[in-house]
Amino acid sequence: QVQLVESGGGLVQPGGSLRLSCAASGSIFSINDMGWYRQTPGKERELVAVSTSGGTTNYADSVKGRFTISRDSKNTVYLQMNSLKPEDTAVYYCNAKLRIRSWTTQADYWGQGTQVTVSS
């Protein structure tokens, strides 16, 4: 069993900051990419930021310069969100591309989602 547990969502005023965390636990052999996606009603889930096992990061154009993704050696990924805008309001999902055994193929695992609301 693999679990991705997210925390840190909430309500914040425009211009404010939030920090999301996602910890992966369970039967994990290796983790490749870890990232954050977001989704609003009626729209497809979109990539926000990703951190690869090689240390590179990529961001959606809409969040570049405002959001920062990082990860530690304990299978935890963070998303620091600054200068938040109302259009950042969404459910944010943690994603990990990982293998549970050395002989298994990589698969996508998802957290349960955390609501971020940016409103005055």
C-alpha positions in Angstrom: 0.0 0.0 0.0 1.2 3.5 -0.9 -0.2 6.6 0.6 0.3 10.2 -0.4 -0.9 12.5 2.4 -1.3 16.2 1.7 -1.6 19.1 4.1 -1.5 22.9 4.1 -4.5 24.0 2.1 -6.9 26.6 3.2 -8.3 30.1 2.7 -6.0 33.0 2.0 -6.4 36.6 0.8 -5.0 37.7 -2.6 -1.3 38.3 -2.3 -0.9 35.9 0.5 1.1 32.7 0.8 0.4 29.0 1.6 2.7 26.0 1.8 1.5 22.6 0.8 3.1 19.4 1.9 2.8 15.8 0.6 4.4 12.8 2.3 4.6 9.5 0.4 4.7 6.4 2.6 4.2 2.7 2.4 5.8 0.0 0.2 8.0 2.1 -2.1 11.0 0.9 -4.0 11.9 4.2 -5.7 10.3 7.5 -6.6 10.9 9.4 -9.8 9.0 12.6 -10.2 6.9 14.2 -7.6 4.6 17.1 -8.4 1.5 19.1 -7.9 -1.5 19.4 -10.1 -4.7 21.4 -9.6 -8.3 21.1 -10.8 -11.3 23.4 -10.8 -14.9 22.3 -11.5 -15.5 21.5 -15.1 -11.9 21.7 -16.1 -9.2 19.1 -16.6 -6.5 18.5 -14.0 -3.5 20.6 -14.9 0.2 20.4 -14.0 1.4 23.1 -11.6 4.9 22.1 -10.8 7.1 19.0 -10.9 10.4 17.9 -9.3 12.3 15.1 -10.9 14.6 12.6 -9.2 17.4 14.2 -11.2 16.8 17.5 -9.4 15.2 19.5 -12.2 12.0 21.5 -11.7 9.3 22.6 -14.1 6.4 25.0 -13.6 3.3 26.0 -15.4 3.7 29.4 -17.0 0.9 30.8 -14.8 2.8 30.1 -11.6 6.4 30.8 -12.6 8.1 33.3 -10.2 5.4 32.8 -7.6 5.4 29.1 -6.7 8.4 27.0 -5.7 8.5 23.2 -5.5 11.0 21.3 -3.4 11.4 17.9 -2.0 13.4 16.3 0.8 15.1 12.9 1.2 12.1 11.6 3.2 9.8 11.3 0.2 8.1 14.6 0.9 7.4 17.3 -1.6 6.4 20.8 -0.9 4.8 23.6 -2.8 5.5 27.2 -1.6 2.8 29.4 -3.1 3.4 33.2 -2.9 1.5 36.2 -4.3 -1.6 34.1 -4.6 -4.3 35.1 -7.0 -8.0 34.3 -7.0 -7.4 32.2 -10.2 -5.1 29.9 -8.1 -8.2 28.7 -6.4 -8.5 25.0 -7.0 -8.2 21.5 -5.4 -4.5 20.7 -5.4 -3.3 17.1 -5.8 0.0 15.6 -5.1 1.4 13.1 -7.6 4.2 10.7 -7.4 5.6 8.5 -10.2 7.0 5.5 -8.4 7.8 1.8 -8.3 6.7 -0.4 -5.5 9.2 -3.2 -6.4 12.4 -3.3 -8.4 10.7 -5.5 -11.0 7.5 -3.4 -11.3 6.9 -0.6 -13.8 6.4 2.9 -12.8 2.9 4.0 -11.9 1.1 7.2 -10.9 -0.1 7.7 -7.4 -2.3 10.5 -6.2 -3.1 12.2 -2.9 -6.6 12.9 -1.8 -6.5 16.6 -2.7 -6.4 19.7 -0.7 -8.6 22.8 -1.3 -6.9 26.2 -1.8 -9.2 29.2 -1.9 -7.8 32.7 -2.6 -10.5 35.3 -1.8 -10.9 38.5 0.0 
